[in-house]
Structure formats: structure tokens, C-alpha cells
Amino acid sequence: MKLYIKYMVSLRCKMFVKDELKKIGMNNVTIELGMVDIHDEITDEQINTFNENLKKGGLELLDDKRNILVEKIKSTIIDMVHFSDEHPKINDSDYLSEKLGYDYTYLSNTFSKVKGITIQQFIIQHKIEYVKELLLYDELNLTEIAWKLNYSNVAHLSNQFKKVTGLTPTYFKELKNKRIKNLENL
């Protein structure tokens, strides 16, 4: 049985879900972002208990087909942006269609109706958050970050970063360095 979980977007969420499944006696499971495949029999009572425990952790089971599809889209995007070693070299619409098995127009319309933003806006938001994270870790330079996230060039990344955050990537990084210096001077 497959169960779809809203707000399950990180490895920490996966660990939480795994622990909650163990509490209700479900050990033979496959867990992915936004989805759990339970290989054993599960009762309605166990599902209800599981859902109540999920809610305490800020997650919840989904039962509406549109919401389930939107969570699949979100999970696929989050996985693509944050957890892939390399951003796919095909365009995002083809990647999502291929991964989810639906026409991109259908995916896009469903996502926009449920979330109130486009898939592309959601992807950009996550890419910029990931860029911020990479800039703060200081392991990659801007050129390497642009390449990793499949930007056509550094200027495109910089323009998109500034449009979303109001800051240039360089200035964002300088703010981090200034903050560290201020903390060292305390």
C-alpha cells in the first residue's frame, strides 16, 4: 500500500516517518520523499494512528488525487535540486514529465491551481535556496554552482539570485563574512 505524505521534504522527515511506522509495527517499508510504500498488511486503525502521529510532527497523509500529484511534483523537484549530484541536462519540464509519467501541461496546470505559483517559480525558489546554502558552505565558487545547477552562465544565476533575494550572490557571501567577523570581535 502506498501512502502519500504532505510536507515530507527532507531526510529528517524521512527518519521521522520511519520511526512513526516502527511505532505502529510497520518495518517492511520503502520510504521516499513524499511517499511510503508499506509491504505488509496495515489496518485502518494503524493508518489513523500513523496519521495522528504525523500531524504531531507537522506532516499529514494525503488522500486527494490532486494534492498527491502536487506532493509528487514537489518531492521530485526537491530531490532534483537538493539531492542530485548533478542537475539534469534536459529541461525541467521534460524531466518532470519523464519522472512522473504525465504531460507537463497537466502537471503545470494542476500545480498552479493547488499551490498558486507555477512549477518554474517553485524550482527557482528551491534553486536559489540551494545556491544560498552552497555560498554559505563556501565549498564551490559561483561558476561551479552555476554549472552544478544547470544555469546557462554565471550572469543568469546572478540575475535570478538578485531578482529573488534582492542581493547579488557576492554581496550575500560578504554579509556572511561580515557577520563572522562581528561575532569574532565580541
C-alpha positions as CSV (number, residue, x, y, z in Angstrom):
1,M,0.0,0.0,0.0
2,K,1.3,3.4,-0.9
3,L,0.7,6.4,1.3
4,Y,1.4,9.9,0.3
5,I,2.6,12.4,2.9
6,K,2.3,16.2,2.8
7,Y,5.3,18.4,3.8
8,M,7.8,15.4,3.7
9,V,10.7,17.3,2.1
10,S,13.9,16.3,3.9
11,L,16.0,13.4,5.1
12,R,14.9,14.4,8.6
13,C,11.3,14.0,7.6
14,K,12.1,10.5,6.2
15,M,13.7,9.5,9.5
16,F,10.7,10.8,11.5
17,V,8.3,8.8,9.2
18,K,10.4,5.7,9.6
19,D,10.3,6.0,13.4
20,E,6.5,6.5,13.4
21,L,6.0,3.5,11.1
22,K,8.1,1.4,13.5
23,K,5.8,2.5,16.4
24,I,2.8,1.0,14.7
25,G,4.6,-2.2,13.8
26,M,5.5,-1.5,10.2
27,N,9.1,-2.4,9.4
28,N,8.8,-3.7,5.8
29,V,8.6,-0.3,4.1
30,T,10.1,1.7,1.4
31,I,10.4,5.4,2.1
32,E,10.9,8.2,-0.4
33,L,10.3,11.9,-0.2
34,G,6.5,12.4,0.0
35,M,5.7,8.7,-0.2
36,V,5.8,5.5,1.8
37,D,5.2,2.0,0.3
38,I,4.1,-0.4,3.0
39,H,4.8,-4.0,2.0
40,D,2.8,-5.6,4.9
41,E,-0.9,-5.6,5.7
42,I,-2.0,-2.4,7.6
43,T,-5.2,-1.8,9.4
44,D,-7.3,1.3,9.3
45,E,-6.6,1.8,13.0
46,Q,-2.8,1.7,12.3
47,I,-3.3,4.2,9.4
48,N,-5.3,6.6,11.7
49,T,-2.7,6.3,14.5
50,F,0.1,6.9,12.0
51,N,-1.7,10.0,10.6
52,E,-2.2,11.4,14.1
53,N,1.5,10.9,14.9
54,L,2.5,12.5,11.6
55,K,0.4,15.6,12.4
56,K,2.2,16.0,15.7
57,G,5.4,16.2,13.7
58,G,4.0,18.7,11.2
59,L,3.2,16.1,8.4
60,E,0.0,14.6,7.3
61,L,-1.4,11.9,5.0
62,L,-2.9,12.9,1.7
63,D,-5.9,11.4,0.1
64,D,-6.9,13.9,-2.6
65,K,-5.5,12.9,-6.0
66,R,-4.6,16.5,-7.0
67,N,-2.8,17.1,-3.7
68,I,-1.0,13.7,-4.0
69,L,0.2,14.7,-7.5
70,V,1.4,18.1,-6.3
71,E,3.3,16.5,-3.5
72,K,4.9,14.1,-6.0
73,I,5.9,17.2,-8.1
74,K,7.3,19.0,-5.1
75,S,9.3,15.9,-4.0
76,T,10.7,15.3,-7.5
77,I,11.8,19.0,-7.7
78,I,13.3,19.0,-4.2
79,D,15.1,15.7,-5.0
80,M,16.3,17.1,-8.3
81,V,17.6,20.4,-6.9
82,H,18.9,19.5,-3.4
83,F,19.8,15.8,-3.5
84,S,21.0,15.1,-7.1
85,D,24.7,15.2,-7.6
86,E,24.1,17.0,-10.9
87,H,21.1,18.9,-12.2
88,P,19.5,17.0,-15.2
89,K,20.8,18.3,-18.5
90,I,17.3,18.1,-20.1
91,N,14.9,20.9,-19.4
92,D,12.8,20.8,-16.2
93,S,9.5,20.2,-18.0
94,D,10.8,17.1,-19.8
95,Y,12.4,15.8,-16.6
96,L,9.2,16.1,-14.6
97,S,7.1,14.6,-17.3
98,E,9.5,11.7,-17.7
99,K,9.8,11.1,-13.9
100,L,6.1,11.4,-13.1
101,G,4.6,9.9,-16.3
102,Y,2.2,12.9,-17.0
103,D,2.1,15.5,-19.7
104,Y,3.8,18.7,-18.5
105,T,0.8,20.9,-19.3
106,Y,-1.3,18.8,-17.0
107,L,1.3,18.8,-14.2
108,S,1.8,22.6,-14.6
109,N,-2.0,23.4,-14.5
110,T,-2.6,21.1,-11.5
111,F,0.4,22.5,-9.6
112,S,-0.6,26.1,-10.3
113,K,-4.2,25.6,-9.2
114,V,-3.3,23.9,-5.9
115,K,-0.2,25.9,-5.0
116,G,-0.9,29.3,-6.5
117,I,2.5,29.5,-8.2
118,T,4.0,27.9,-11.3
119,I,6.3,24.9,-11.2
120,Q,9.0,27.1,-12.6
121,Q,8.7,29.6,-9.8
122,F,8.9,26.7,-7.3
123,I,12.0,25.4,-9.0
124,I,13.6,28.8,-9.0
125,Q,12.8,29.3,-5.3
126,H,14.5,26.0,-4.4
127,K,17.5,26.6,-6.7
128,I,18.1,30.0,-5.0
129,E,17.8,28.5,-1.6
130,Y,20.3,25.8,-2.6
131,V,22.6,28.5,-4.0
132,K,22.5,30.3,-0.7
133,E,23.4,27.1,1.1
134,L,26.3,26.4,-1.2
135,L,27.5,30.0,-0.9
136,L,27.4,29.8,2.9
137,Y,29.4,26.5,2.9
138,D,32.0,28.1,0.7
139,E,33.0,24.9,-1.0
140,L,32.1,25.9,-4.6
141,N,32.6,29.1,-6.4
142,L,29.8,30.8,-8.3
143,T,30.9,29.3,-11.7
144,E,30.8,25.8,-10.2
145,I,27.4,26.4,-8.6
146,A,26.0,27.7,-11.9
147,W,27.3,24.6,-13.6
148,K,26.0,22.3,-10.9
149,L,22.5,23.7,-11.1
150,N,22.5,23.8,-14.9
151,Y,22.4,27.6,-15.4
152,S,23.5,28.7,-18.8
153,N,26.1,31.0,-17.3
154,V,27.0,32.8,-14.1
155,A,25.3,36.0,-15.2
156,H,22.0,34.2,-15.5
157,L,22.4,32.7,-12.0
158,S,23.4,36.1,-10.6
159,N,20.4,37.9,-12.2
160,Q,18.0,35.3,-10.9
161,F,19.5,35.3,-7.4
162,K,19.2,39.1,-7.3
163,K,15.6,39.0,-8.6
164,V,14.6,36.6,-5.8
165,T,16.7,37.8,-2.9
166,G,17.4,41.5,-3.8
167,L,21.1,40.8,-3.3
168,T,23.9,39.8,-5.6
169,P,25.5,36.4,-4.7
170,T,28.8,38.2,-4.0
171,Y,27.1,40.6,-1.6
172,F,25.2,37.7,0.1
173,K,28.5,36.0,0.7
174,E,30.1,39.2,2.0
175,L,27.3,39.5,4.5
176,K,28.2,36.1,5.9
177,N,31.8,37.1,6.2
178,K,30.9,40.4,7.9
179,R,28.7,38.5,10.4
180,I,31.5,36.1,11.2
181,K,33.9,39.0,11.8
182,N,31.4,40.7,14.0
183,L,31.0,37.6,16.1
184,E,34.7,37.1,16.4
185,N,35.0,40.7,17.7
186,L,32.6,40.1,20.6
